[in-house]
């Protein structure tokens, strides 16, 4: 690594296969639980979606985070880890932001 964090980030992001940093930096056990939460979502919804109102994802994120803070690690309704659900909700909010940015990009 260099003394330039921006350059290091550029090298890491552009020299990696998609998902490589995720696999390298995030422990397998965490990835497993996020995958489990995604699988539960796939049984409820046929595909990835961030089409609902932002407030829906924010409320779900807070609901899972509040239950986790209260000491409940696993959702009693569907068996997913609350923090894995928080990660998914954050990803959906990031997706909404990206789509909004793309929609509002000047043409040209």
C-alpha atoms as one frame of an Amber mdcrd trajectory, in Angstrom:
protein
   0.000   0.000   0.000   1.064   3.560  -0.615   0.826   6.748   1.421  -2.190
   7.742  -0.659  -5.429   6.229   0.669  -7.313   7.421  -2.443  -4.813   5.687
  -4.737  -4.926   2.518  -2.630  -8.724   2.510  -2.802  -8.598   3.009  -6.574
  -6.187   0.085  -6.962  -8.279  -2.152  -4.704 -11.529  -1.292  -6.440 -10.240
  -1.511 -10.013  -7.864  -4.432  -9.566 -10.480  -6.734  -8.086 -13.141  -8.971
  -9.491 -16.676  -7.975  -8.511 -17.268  -9.155  -4.971 -13.608  -9.977  -4.315
 -13.219  -7.377  -1.564 -16.484  -8.553  -0.002 -15.132 -12.112   0.088 -11.705
 -11.002   1.296 -12.703  -8.441   3.937 -15.985  -9.747   5.368 -15.806 -12.924
   7.467 -17.434 -15.991   5.964 -19.809 -16.315   8.918 -21.153 -12.800   8.267
 -21.541 -13.497   4.547 -23.400 -16.692   5.418 -25.950 -14.842   7.562 -26.429
 -12.090   4.980 -26.963 -14.783   2.326 -29.477 -16.440   4.660 -31.349 -13.136
   5.054 -31.325 -12.709   1.264 -32.698 -16.241   0.846 -35.504 -15.491   3.291
 -36.269 -12.331   1.329 -36.273 -14.329  -1.906 -38.975 -16.607  -0.500 -41.107
 -13.555   0.348 -40.367 -11.541  -2.798 -39.546 -12.922  -6.226 -36.604 -10.591
  -6.874 -34.409  -7.837  -5.419 -36.343  -4.639  -4.992 -35.755  -1.137  -3.793
 -38.923   0.185  -5.413 -40.847   0.870  -2.217 -40.753   4.252  -0.520 -37.548
   5.104   1.333 -39.521   5.255   4.598 -40.385   1.538   4.247 -36.708   0.487
   4.250 -35.761   2.960   6.980 -38.588   1.689   9.210 -37.584  -1.944   8.603
 -33.950  -1.100   9.330 -34.898   0.575  12.619 -37.286  -2.242  13.571 -34.527
  -4.847  13.184 -31.921  -2.657  14.879 -34.252  -1.929  17.814 -34.950  -5.637
  18.320 -31.218  -6.385  18.195 -30.502  -3.616  20.729 -33.168  -5.132  22.978
 -31.188  -8.381  22.965 -33.002 -10.369  20.280 -30.327 -11.636  17.886 -32.585
 -13.756  15.679 -35.922 -12.642  14.244 -38.582 -14.832  15.849 -40.792 -14.466
  12.753 -38.448 -15.871  10.111 -35.146 -16.897  11.726 -32.858 -14.336  10.125
 -30.332 -12.384  12.152 -31.573  -8.868  12.783 -28.213  -7.323  11.885 -28.136
  -9.240   8.583 -31.557  -7.747   7.833 -30.119  -4.306   8.668 -27.343  -4.890
   6.117 -29.928  -5.817   3.474 -32.041  -2.725   4.240 -28.917  -0.540   3.987
 -28.104  -2.137   0.627 -31.628  -1.399  -0.589 -31.273   2.223   0.502 -27.924
   2.494  -1.304 -29.602   1.031  -4.402 -32.381   3.642  -4.129 -29.784   6.427
  -3.864 -27.894   5.152  -6.911 -31.070   4.854  -8.970 -32.118   8.356  -7.924
 -28.677   9.729  -8.924 -28.896   7.985 -12.304 -32.392   9.347 -12.882 -31.290
  12.910 -12.127 -28.054  12.833 -14.159 -27.888  15.521 -16.817 -28.158  14.055
 -20.306 -25.223  14.640 -22.536
